[in-house]
């Protein structure tokens, strides 16, 4: 599903205009991003937890040449689904 498709579905489900639905979705994404940057973790009960984790530097391999390369340390966002979401997916 693309962002445009999600906006359309939200507008349909909530009887909002597409513009209002898109503003709501953008506000949600902006606030999740700000919270992850500031606190490193956000929990949406029943849905899941987004958390910033640090990956250590590591060795990797260039698949085209087979050459060993060094992959830099970096921060990534992990998502752990909540119990309710897991049950609904099954």
PDB file as gemmi writes it, atoms N, CA and C in Angstrom:
CRYST1    1.000    1.000    1.000  90.00  90.00  90.00 P 1                      
ATOM      1  N   UNK A   1       0.850  -1.174   0.000  1.00  0.00           N  
ATOM      2  CA  UNK A   1       0.000   0.000   0.000  1.00  0.00           C  
ATOM      3  C   UNK A   1       0.893   1.233   0.000  1.00  0.00           C  
ATOM      4  N   UNK A   2       0.558   2.182  -0.840  1.00  0.00           N  
ATOM      5  CA  UNK A   2       1.316   3.432  -0.908  1.00  0.00           C  
ATOM      6  C   UNK A   2       0.703   4.454   0.047  1.00  0.00           C  
ATOM      7  N   UNK A   3       1.422   5.553   0.229  1.00  0.00           N  
ATOM      8  CA  UNK A   3       0.907   6.605   1.100  1.00  0.00           C  
ATOM      9  C   UNK A   3      -0.417   7.155   0.564  1.00  0.00           C  
ATOM     10  N   UNK A   4      -0.504   7.340  -0.749  1.00  0.00           N  
ATOM     11  CA  UNK A   4      -1.739   7.859  -1.359  1.00  0.00           C  
ATOM     12  C   UNK A   4      -2.911   6.902  -1.128  1.00  0.00           C  
ATOM     13  N   UNK A   5      -2.648   5.608  -1.229  1.00  0.00           N  
ATOM     14  CA  UNK A   5      -3.699   4.612  -0.991  1.00  0.00           C  
ATOM     15  C   UNK A   5      -4.118   4.622   0.473  1.00  0.00           C  
ATOM     16  N   UNK A   6      -3.153   4.783   1.368  1.00  0.00           N  
ATOM     17  CA  UNK A   6      -3.465   4.847   2.790  1.00  0.00           C  
ATOM     18  C   UNK A   6      -4.293   6.089   3.110  1.00  0.00           C  
ATOM     19  N   UNK A   7      -3.933   7.218   2.540  1.00  0.00           N  
ATOM     20  CA  UNK A   7      -4.697   8.455   2.739  1.00  0.00           C  
ATOM     21  C   UNK A   7      -6.131   8.261   2.253  1.00  0.00           C  
ATOM     22  N   UNK A   8      -6.302   7.653   1.095  1.00  0.00           N  
ATOM     23  CA  UNK A   8      -7.648   7.400   0.560  1.00  0.00           C  
ATOM     24  C   UNK A   8      -8.455   6.504   1.486  1.00  0.00           C  
ATOM     25  N   UNK A   9      -7.817   5.471   2.021  1.00  0.00           N  
ATOM     26  CA  UNK A   9      -8.517   4.541   2.921  1.00  0.00           C  
ATOM     27  C   UNK A   9      -8.892   5.228   4.233  1.00  0.00           C  
ATOM     28  N   UNK A  10      -7.993   6.040   4.773  1.00  0.00           N  
ATOM     29  CA  UNK A  10      -8.285   6.782   6.007  1.00  0.00           C  
ATOM     30  C   UNK A  10      -9.449   7.742   5.761  1.00  0.00           C  
ATOM     31  N   UNK A  11      -9.425   8.442   4.635  1.00  0.00           N  
ATOM     32  CA  UNK A  11     -10.503   9.382   4.305  1.00  0.00           C  
ATOM     33  C   UNK A  11     -11.838   8.650   4.206  1.00  0.00           C  
ATOM     34  N   UNK A  12     -11.818   7.495   3.589  1.00  0.00           N  
ATOM     35  CA  UNK A  12     -13.042   6.698   3.437  1.00  0.00           C  
ATOM     36  C   UNK A  12     -13.552   6.212   4.795  1.00  0.00           C  
ATOM     37  N   UNK A  13     -12.648   5.686   5.613  1.00  0.00           N  
ATOM     38  CA  UNK A  13     -13.043   5.120   6.911  1.00  0.00           C  
ATOM     39  C   UNK A  13     -13.517   6.179   7.903  1.00  0.00           C  
ATOM     40  N   UNK A  14     -12.957   7.370   7.829  1.00  0.00           N  
ATOM     41  CA  UNK A  14     -13.273   8.411   8.819  1.00  0.00           C  
ATOM     42  C   UNK A  14     -14.212   9.487   8.294  1.00  0.00           C  
ATOM     43  N   UNK A  15     -14.547   9.382   7.021  1.00  0.00           N  
ATOM     44  CA  UNK A  15     -15.405  10.374   6.365  1.00  0.00           C  
ATOM     45  C   UNK A  15     -14.787  11.780   6.397  1.00  0.00           C  
ATOM     46  N   UNK A  16     -13.460  11.831   6.358  1.00  0.00           N  
ATOM     47  CA  UNK A  16     -12.728  13.087   6.233  1.00  0.00           C  
ATOM     48  C   UNK A  16     -12.424  13.319   4.759  1.00  0.00           C  
ATOM     49  N   UNK A  17     -12.078  14.541   4.424  1.00  0.00           N  
ATOM     50  CA  UNK A  17     -11.611  14.786   3.059  1.00  0.00           C  
ATOM     51  C   UNK A  17     -10.212  14.181   2.935  1.00  0.00           C  
ATOM     52  N   UNK A  18      -9.792  13.945   1.702  1.00  0.00           N  
ATOM     53  CA  UNK A  18      -8.444  13.401   1.496  1.00  0.00           C  
ATOM     54  C   UNK A  18      -7.389  14.372   2.017  1.00  0.00           C  
ATOM     55  N   UNK A  19      -7.636  15.662   1.880  1.00  0.00           N  
ATOM     56  CA  UNK A  19      -6.677  16.666   2.366  1.00  0.00           C  
ATOM     57  C   UNK A  19      -6.534  16.586   3.884  1.00  0.00           C  
ATOM     58  N   UNK A  20      -7.669  16.459   4.581  1.00  0.00           N  
ATOM     59  CA  UNK A  20      -7.626  16.343   6.044  1.00  0.00           C  
ATOM     60  C   UNK A  20      -6.963  15.041   6.472  1.00  0.00           C  
ATOM     61  N   UNK A  21      -7.264  13.968   5.754  1.00  0.00           N  
ATOM     62  CA  UNK A  21      -6.659  12.670   6.073  1.00  0.00           C  
ATOM     63  C   UNK A  21      -5.154  12.722   5.861  1.00  0.00           C  
ATOM     64  N   UNK A  22      -4.725  13.380   4.785  1.00  0.00           N  
ATOM     65  CA  UNK A  22      -3.286  13.484   4.529  1.00  0.00           C  
ATOM     66  C   UNK A  22      -2.595  14.342   5.582  1.00  0.00           C  
ATOM     67  N   UNK A  23      -3.216  15.435   5.993  1.00  0.00           N  
ATOM     68  CA  UNK A  23      -2.643  16.271   7.062  1.00  0.00           C  
ATOM     69  C   UNK A  23      -2.527  15.472   8.359  1.00  0.00           C  
ATOM     70  N   UNK A  24      -3.530  14.675   8.658  1.00  0.00           N  
ATOM     71  CA  UNK A  24      -3.492  13.848   9.874  1.00  0.00           C  
ATOM     72  C   UNK A  24      -2.372  12.822   9.804  1.00  0.00           C  
ATOM     73  N   UNK A  25      -2.247  12.158   8.668  1.00  0.00           N  
ATOM     74  CA  UNK A  25      -1.192  11.159   8.501  1.00  0.00           C  
ATOM     75  C   UNK A  25       0.184  11.814   8.578  1.00  0.00           C  
ATOM     76  N   UNK A  26       0.348  12.968   7.932  1.00  0.00           N  
ATOM     77  CA  UNK A  26       1.630  13.683   7.985  1.00  0.00           C  
ATOM     78  C   UNK A  26       1.964  14.113   9.406  1.00  0.00           C  
ATOM     79  N   UNK A  27       0.965  14.580  10.154  1.00  0.00           N  
ATOM     80  CA  UNK A  27       1.190  14.985  11.544  1.00  0.00           C  
ATOM     81  C   UNK A  27       1.608  13.779  12.382  1.00  0.00           C  
ATOM     82  N   UNK A  28       0.960  12.645  12.158  1.00  0.00           N  
ATOM     83  CA  UNK A  28       1.323  11.414  12.882  1.00  0.00           C  
ATOM     84  C   UNK A  28       2.776  11.037  12.581  1.00  0.00           C  
ATOM     85  N   UNK A  29       3.146  11.002  11.300  1.00  0.00           N  
ATOM     86  CA  UNK A  29       4.510  10.614  10.927  1.00  0.00           C  
ATOM     87  C   UNK A  29       5.540  11.597  11.463  1.00  0.00           C  
ATOM     88  N   UNK A  30       5.230  12.897  11.413  1.00  0.00           N  
ATOM     89  CA  UNK A  30       6.151  13.903  11.949  1.00  0.00           C  
ATOM     90  C   UNK A  30       6.366  13.728  13.443  1.00  0.00           C  
ATOM     91  N   UNK A  31       5.291  13.472  14.164  1.00  0.00           N  
ATOM     92  CA  UNK A  31       5.402  13.308  15.616  1.00  0.00           C  
ATOM     93  C   UNK A  31       6.111  12.022  15.995  1.00  0.00           C  
ATOM     94  N   UNK A  32       5.908  10.962  15.251  1.00  0.00           N  
ATOM     95  CA  UNK A  32       6.646   9.716  15.504  1.00  0.00           C  
ATOM     96  C   UNK A  32       8.132   9.961  15.264  1.00  0.00           C  
ATOM     97  N   UNK A  33       8.462  10.632  14.175  1.00  0.00           N  
ATOM     98  CA  UNK A  33       9.862  10.926  13.854  1.00  0.00           C  
ATOM     99  C   UNK A  33      10.515  11.781  14.938  1.00  0.00           C  
ATOM    100  N   UNK A  34       9.838  12.848  15.369  1.00  0.00           N  
ATOM    101  CA  UNK A  34      10.375  13.716  16.424  1.00  0.00           C  
ATOM    102  C   UNK A  34      10.593  12.952  17.722  1.00  0.00           C  
ATOM    103  N   UNK A  35       9.623  12.104  18.075  1.00  0.00           N  
ATOM    104  CA  UNK A  35       9.733  11.339  19.316  1.00  0.00           C  
ATOM    105  C   UNK A  35      10.881  10.345  19.245  1.00  0.00           C  
ATOM    106  N   UNK A  36      11.043   9.668  18.108  1.00  0.00           N  
ATOM    107  CA  UNK A  36      12.149   8.725  17.966  1.00  0.00           C  
ATOM    108  C   UNK A  36      13.489   9.448  18.032  1.00  0.00           C  
ATOM    109  N   UNK A  37      13.554  10.610  17.433  1.00  0.00           N  
ATOM    110  CA  UNK A  37      14.804  11.370  17.458  1.00  0.00           C  
ATOM    111  C   UNK A  37      15.134  11.840  18.871  1.00  0.00           C  
ATOM    112  N   UNK A  38      14.110  12.256  19.611  1.00  0.00           N  
ATOM    113  CA  UNK A  38      14.314  12.796  20.956  1.00  0.00           C  
ATOM    114  C   UNK A  38      14.464  11.694  22.006  1.00  0.00           C  
ATOM    115  N   UNK A  39      13.493  10.784  22.062  1.00  0.00           N  
ATOM    116  CA  UNK A  39      13.446   9.773  23.119  1.00  0.00           C  
ATOM    117  C   UNK A  39      13.950   8.402  22.694  1.00  0.00           C  
ATOM    118  N   UNK A  40      13.930   8.123  21.411  1.00  0.00           N  
ATOM    119  CA  UNK A  40      14.422   6.838  20.922  1.00  0.00           C  
ATOM    120  C   UNK A  40      13.411   5.709  20.976  1.00  0.00           C  
ATOM    121  N   UNK A  41      12.191   5.967  21.438  1.00  0.00           N  
ATOM    122  CA  UNK A  41      11.218   4.887  21.549  1.00  0.00           C  
ATOM    123  C   UNK A  41       9.802   5.452  21.605  1.00  0.00           C  
ATOM    124  N   UNK A  42       8.889   4.776  20.918  1.00  0.00           N  
ATOM    125  CA  UNK A  42       7.477   5.130  21.004  1.00  0.00           C  
ATOM    126  C   UNK A  42       6.668   3.838  20.991  1.00  0.00           C  
ATOM    127  N   UNK A  43       5.752   3.723  21.953  1.00  0.00           N  
ATOM    128  CA  UNK A  43       4.919   2.533  22.083  1.00  0.00           C  
ATOM    129  C   UNK A  43       3.469   2.899  21.817  1.00  0.00           C  
ATOM    130  N   UNK A  44       2.869   2.200  20.875  1.00  0.00           N  
ATOM    131  CA  UNK A  44       1.448   2.347  20.575  1.00  0.00           C  
ATOM    132  C   UNK A  44       0.779   1.059  21.043  1.00  0.00           C  
ATOM    133  N   UNK A  45       0.170   1.107  22.212  1.00  0.00           N  
ATOM    134  CA  UNK A  45      -0.404  -0.081  22.839  1.00  0.00           C  
ATOM    135  C   UNK A  45      -1.362  -0.775  21.877  1.00  0.00           C  
ATOM    136  N   UNK A  46      -1.163  -2.076  21.738  1.00  0.00           N  
ATOM    137  CA  UNK A  46      -1.991  -2.880  20.856  1.00  0.00           C  
ATOM    138  C   UNK A  46      -1.474  -2.931  19.436  1.00  0.00           C  
ATOM    139  N   UNK A  47      -0.648  -1.965  19.055  1.00  0.00           N  
ATOM    140  CA  UNK A  47      -0.105  -1.936  17.695  1.00  0.00           C  
ATOM    141  C   UNK A  47       1.346  -2.389  17.671  1.00  0.00           C  
ATOM    142  N   UNK A  48       2.202  -1.715  18.450  1.00  0.00           N  
ATOM    143  CA  UNK A  48       3.605  -2.103  18.485  1.00  0.00           C  
ATOM    144  C   UNK A  48       4.503  -1.005  19.005  1.00  0.00           C  
ATOM    145  N   UNK A  49       5.798  -1.279  18.962  1.00  0.00           N  
ATOM    146  CA  UNK A  49       6.801  -0.361  19.478  1.00  0.00           C  
ATOM    147  C   UNK A  49       7.842  -0.072  18.402  1.00  0.00           C  
ATOM    148  N   UNK A  50       8.092   1.217  18.193  1.00  0.00           N  
ATOM    149  CA  UNK A  50       9.177   1.666  17.331  1.00  0.00           C  
ATOM    150  C   UNK A  50      10.316   2.065  18.253  1.00  0.00           C  
ATOM    151  N   UNK A  51      11.529   1.616  17.929  1.00  0.00           N  
ATOM    152  CA  UNK A  51      12.667   1.925  18.794  1.00  0.00           C  
ATOM    153  C   UNK A  51      13.917   2.137  17.959  1.00  0.00           C  
ATOM    154  N   UNK A  52      14.693   3.155  18.322  1.00  0.00           N  
ATOM    155  CA  UNK A  52      15.970   3.417  17.665  1.00  0.00           C  
ATOM    156  C   UNK A  52      17.025   2.564  18.356  1.00  0.00           C  
ATOM    157  N   UNK A  53      17.765   1.794  17.558  1.00  0.00           N  
ATOM    158  CA  UNK A  53      18.849   0.966  18.092  1.00  0.00           C  
ATOM    159  C   UNK A  53      20.130   1.286  17.333  1.00  0.00           C  
ATOM    160  N   UNK A  54      21.251   1.089  17.998  1.00  0.00           N  
ATOM    161  CA  UNK A  54      22.549   1.340  17.380  1.00  0.00           C  
ATOM    162  C   UNK A  54      23.108   0.026  16.839  1.00  0.00           C  
ATOM    163  N   UNK A  55      23.529   0.062  15.592  1.00  0.00           N  
ATOM    164  CA  UNK A  55      24.217  -1.088  15.007  1.00  0.00           C  
ATOM    165  C   UNK A  55      25.710  -0.809  15.070  1.00  0.00           C  
ATOM    166  N   UNK A  56      26.468  -1.801  15.486  1.00  0.00           N  
ATOM    167  CA  UNK A  56      27.917  -1.653  15.551  1.00  0.00           C  
ATOM    168  C   UNK A  56      28.506  -1.709  14.150  1.00  0.00           C  
ATOM    169  N   UNK A  57      29.711  -1.178  14.016  1.00  0.00           N  
ATOM    170  CA  UNK A  57      30.390  -1.318  12.736  1.00  0.00           C  
ATOM    171  C   UNK A  57      30.701  -2.800  12.536  1.00  0.00           C  
ATOM    172  N   UNK A  58      30.709  -3.205  11.275  1.00  0.00           N  
ATOM    173  CA  UNK A  58      30.927  -4.618  10.998  1.00  0.00           C  
ATOM    174  C   UNK A  58      31.528  -4.793   9.623  1.00  0.00           C  
ATOM    175  N   UNK A  59      32.012  -5.979   9.386  1.00  0.00           N  
ATOM    176  CA  UNK A  59      32.571  -6.298   8.083  1.00  0.00           C  
ATOM    177  C   UNK A  59      31.459  -6.851   7.206  1.00  0.00           C  
ATOM    178  N   UNK A  60      31.513  -6.491   5.954  1.00  0.00           N  
ATOM    179  CA  UNK A  60      30.567  -6.993   4.977  1.00  0.00           C  
ATOM    180  C   UNK A  60      31.312  -7.390   3.728  1.00  0.00           C  
ATOM    181  N   UNK A  61      30.552  -7.770   2.718  1.00  0.00           N  
ATOM    182  CA  UNK A  61      31.166  -8.202   1.476  1.00  0.00           C  
ATOM    183  C   UNK A  61      30.438  -7.557   0.303  1.00  0.00           C  
ATOM    184  N   UNK A  62      31.191  -6.996  -0.611  1.00  0.00           N  
ATOM    185  CA  UNK A  62      30.625  -6.446  -1.829  1.00  0.00           C  
ATOM    186  C   UNK A  62      30.178  -7.622  -2.697  1.00  0.00           C  
ATOM    187  N   UNK A  63      28.871  -7.751  -2.983  1.00  0.00           N  
ATOM    188  CA  UNK A  63      28.393  -8.918  -3.719  1.00  0.00           C  
ATOM    189  C   UNK A  63      28.892  -8.983  -5.166  1.00  0.00           C  
ATOM    190  N   UNK A  64      29.270  -7.847  -5.739  1.00  0.00           N  
ATOM    191  CA  UNK A  64      29.744  -7.857  -7.129  1.00  0.00           C  
ATOM    192  C   UNK A  64      31.193  -8.297  -7.244  1.00  0.00           C  
ATOM    193  N   UNK A  65      32.021  -7.845  -6.299  1.00  0.00           N  
ATOM    194  CA  UNK A  65      33.456  -8.141  -6.399  1.00  0.00           C  
ATOM    195  C   UNK A  65      33.922  -9.171  -5.379  1.00  0.00           C  
ATOM    196  N   UNK A  66      33.144  -9.409  -4.344  1.00  0.00           N  
ATOM    197  CA  UNK A  66      33.562 -10.322  -3.292  1.00  0.00           C  
ATOM    198  C   UNK A  66      34.520  -9.675  -2.307  1.00  0.00           C  
ATOM    199  N   UNK A  67      34.844  -8.406  -2.525  1.00  0.00           N  
ATOM    200  CA  UNK A  67      35.784  -7.677  -1.674  1.00  0.00           C  
ATOM    201  C   UNK A  67      35.176  -7.436  -0.289  1.00  0.00           C  
ATOM    202  N   UNK A  68      35.985  -7.579   0.758  1.00  0.00           N  
ATOM    203  CA  UNK A  68      35.547  -7.295   2.116  1.00  0.00           C  
ATOM    204  C   UNK A  68      35.520  -5.778   2.313  1.00  0.00           C  
ATOM    205  N   UNK A  69      34.418  -5.302   2.897  1.00  0.00           N  
ATOM    206  CA  UNK A  69      34.275  -3.869   3.144  1.00  0.00           C  
ATOM    207  C   UNK A  69      33.893  -3.644   4.604  1.00  0.00           C  
ATOM    208  N   UNK A  70      34.129  -2.431   5.075  1.00  0.00           N  
ATOM    209  CA  UNK A  70      33.763  -2.060   6.440  1.00  0.00           C  
ATOM    210  C   UNK A  70      32.437  -1.303   6.388  1.00  0.00           C  
ATOM    211  N   UNK A  71      31.443  -1.777   7.118  1.00  0.00           N  
ATOM    212  CA  UNK A  71      30.146  -1.106   7.197  1.00  0.00           C  
ATOM    213  C   UNK A  71      30.150  -0.275   8.468  1.00  0.00           C  
ATOM    214  N   UNK A  72      29.869   1.025   8.325  1.00  0.00           N  
ATOM    215  CA  UNK A  72      29.929   1.953   9.454  1.00  0.00           C  
ATOM    216  C   UNK A  72      28.828   1.674  10.475  1.00  0.00           C  
ATOM    217  N   UNK A  73      29.079   2.071  11.711  1.00  0.00           N  
ATOM    218  CA  UNK A  73      28.060   2.004  12.757  1.00  0.00           C  
ATOM    219  C   UNK A  73      26.979   3.020  12.416  1.00  0.00           C  
ATOM    220  N   UNK A  74      25.726   2.706  12.762  1.00  0.00           N  
ATOM    221  CA  UNK A  74      24.632   3.635  12.487  1.00  0.00           C  
ATOM    222  C   UNK A  74      23.432   3.322  13.355  1.00  0.00           C  
ATOM    223  N   UNK A  75      22.505   4.244  13.360  1.00  0.00           N  
ATOM    224  CA  UNK A  75      21.255   4.058  14.089  1.00  0.00           C  
ATOM    225  C   UNK A  75      20.182   3.618  13.100  1.00  0.00           C  
ATOM    226  N   UNK A  76      19.350   2.669  13.528  1.00  0.00           N  
ATOM    227  CA  UNK A  76      18.240   2.201  12.702  1.00  0.00           C  
ATOM    228  C   UNK A  76      16.988   2.120  13.561  1.00  0.00           C  
ATOM    229  N   UNK A  77      15.844   2.130  12.918  1.00  0.00           N  
ATOM    230  CA  UNK A  77      14.580   2.008  13.633  1.00  0.00           C  
ATOM    231  C   UNK A  77      14.091   0.572  13.515  1.00  0.00           C  
ATOM    232  N   UNK A  78      13.776  -0.026  14.653  1.00  0.00           N  
ATOM    233  CA  UNK A  78      13.217  -1.374  14.692  1.00  0.00           C  
ATOM    234  C   UNK A  78      11.748  -1.271  15.091  1.00  0.00           C  
ATOM    235  N   UNK A  79      10.947  -2.176  14.580  1.00  0.00           N  
ATOM    236  CA  UNK A  79       9.537  -2.241  14.936  1.00  0.00           C  
ATOM    237  C   UNK A  79       9.250  -3.610  15.504  1.00  0.00           C  
ATOM    238  N   UNK A  80       8.616  -3.628  16.678  1.00  0.00           N  
ATOM    239  CA  UNK A  80       8.204  -4.884  17.303  1.00  0.00           C  
ATOM    240  C   UNK A  80       6.680  -4.841  17.396  1.00  0.00           C  
ATOM    241  N   UNK A  81       5.987  -5.722  16.674  1.00  0.00           N  
ATOM    242  CA  UNK A  81       4.525  -5.686  16.707  1.00  0.00           C  
ATOM    243  C   UNK A  81       3.983  -6.056  18.079  1.00  0.00           C  
ATOM    244  N   UNK A  82       2.856  -5.435  18.435  1.00  0.00           N  
ATOM    245  CA  UNK A  82       2.192  -5.730  19.693  1.00  0.00           C  
ATOM    246  C   UNK A  82       1.375  -7.008  19.609  1.00  0.00           C  
ATOM    247  N   UNK A  83       0.964  -7.512  20.752  1.00  0.00           N  
ATOM    248  CA  UNK A  83       0.214  -8.760  20.827  1.00  0.00           C  
ATOM    249  C   UNK A  83      -1.082  -8.689  20.010  1.00  0.00           C  
ATOM    250  N   UNK A  84      -1.804  -7.600  20.145  1.00  0.00           N  
ATOM    251  CA  UNK A  84      -3.062  -7.438  19.433  1.00  0.00           C  
ATOM    252  C   UNK A  84      -2.869  -7.468  17.926  1.00  0.00           C  
ATOM    253  N   UNK A  85      -1.846  -6.801  17.422  1.00  0.00           N  
ATOM    254  CA  UNK A  85      -1.556  -6.794  15.994  1.00  0.00           C  
ATOM    255  C   UNK A  85      -1.190  -8.199  15.508  1.00  0.00           C  
ATOM    256  N   UNK A  86      -0.359  -8.887  16.284  1.00  0.00           N  
ATOM    257  CA  UNK A  86       0.039 -10.249  15.926  1.00  0.00           C  
ATOM    258  C   UNK A  86      -1.186 -11.156  15.802  1.00  0.00           C  
ATOM    259  N   UNK A  87      -2.105 -11.035  16.739  1.00  0.00           N  
ATOM    260  CA  UNK A  87      -3.303 -11.876  16.732  1.00  0.00           C  
ATOM    261  C   UNK A  87      -4.206 -11.567  15.536  1.00  0.00           C  
ATOM    262  N   UNK A  88      -4.309 -10.301  15.171  1.00  0.00           N  
ATOM    263  CA  UNK A  88      -5.156  -9.910  14.042  1.00  0.00           C  
ATOM    264  C   UNK A  88      -4.584 -10.377  12.716  1.00  0.00           C  
ATOM    265  N   UNK A  89      -3.260 -10.505  12.621  1.00  0.00           N  
ATOM    266  CA  UNK A  89      -2.607 -10.928  11.390  1.00  0.00           C  
ATOM    267  C   UNK A  89      -2.772 -12.437  11.154  1.00  0.00           C  
ATOM    268  N   UNK A  90      -2.808 -13.190  12.217  1.00  0.00           N  
ATOM    269  CA  UNK A  90      -2.892 -14.666  12.094  1.00  0.00           C  
ATOM    270  C   UNK A  90      -4.115 -15.114  11.385  1.00  0.00           C  
TER     271      UNK A  90                                                      
END                                                                             
